[in-house]
Amino acid sequence: MPAAPAKKPANSAFLKPLIPSAELAAIVGAAPLPRTEVIKKVWEHIKADGLQDPSNKRMINADAKLKPIFGKSQVSMFEMTKLLNAHLK
C-alpha cells in the first residue's frame, strides 16, 4: 500500500489573528480574529441588514457602521476585501 501524500501545511497568513480598527470592531468585535473570520462576520452584517444592492448583488451599500470603513456609500464585494485589510493590524 503506497504511503499517503504529505498534507500541505495550512497557510498561516490567513489563520493569523489580526486586531481590527475601532471602526471595524463595531461590527466584528474587538478581539483578534483571522482575516477569514473578519470577512465572514462582515458578510453576516451585510446579509442581516440587507445591504447588497438588489439590482447588482456584487455591490454593497454601506450603512452607518460600514461607511467609515469603506470611505464611500457603495463598494463592490471584491473592493470590500481590500478596504477591510486596511483596518486590520
N, C-alpha and C positions, 0 to 999 in steps of 0.2 A: 504494500500500500504506500503510495507516494506521500511525502510529508506535505501538509497544508502550506500554502504560500504564506509568507510572513505578512502580518497585517501592517498596513501603512499607519504610522502614528498620526493621531488626530492633530489638526492644525491648531496649535496652541494660541496663535494670534487671535483666532475667533473666540476662544474659550477664556481668554484673559479678562478678569473683571476690570471694568473701567468705571471711573467716577463721573456721573452726569453733572452737567452745569446746573445752576439753580433753576433756570427756566425749564430744562428737561426733567429735573427732579420733580417738578409739579405734576408730571404725567406718569413717570416710571418709578418714582420714589428716590430717596437719597442714597440708598445702599448701592455699593459697587455691583455691577452686572456685566456679563459678557455682552458684546456688541449684538449678538443674535437675539438675546433676550430683550434688549432695549428696543430693537426694531419690532419684535413681536408685540411688546406692550404698547408701542405707539400705534401699531396696526389695530390692536384691540380698542384703543381710544377712538381711532378714526371710524371703525365699524360701529362701535356703540353709539357714537354721536352722529352717524350718517354723513360723514364729511367727504365721501367720494362724490365727485361730480356725476349726477345721474346720466348726463349725455355722453360723458367720456370717463369711464371708471378709472382710467390711468391718472387722472388729475385729482388732486386732493385740495379741498377748500379749507384753509386754515381757520380755526376758531381762535378765541382769545388766548388759549394756552399755547397753541401752535404758532401763532403769528410771530412772537418774539424769537422763536427757534428758526423759522423759515425766512423771516425778514420780508415776506410778501404774502398776499392773500391767497395765492394758488401756486402749487408746485406739482411737477409730475412725480410719480412714485419712484422713478429712477433718480431724480434730483434729490428727493427726500433723504435717501440714504447718505448722500454726500453731505447734505446740510446737517444731518444728525451727527456725523463723525466730528464736526467742528465743536460739538457740545460734549464730547467725551474725552476724558484725560486718562 
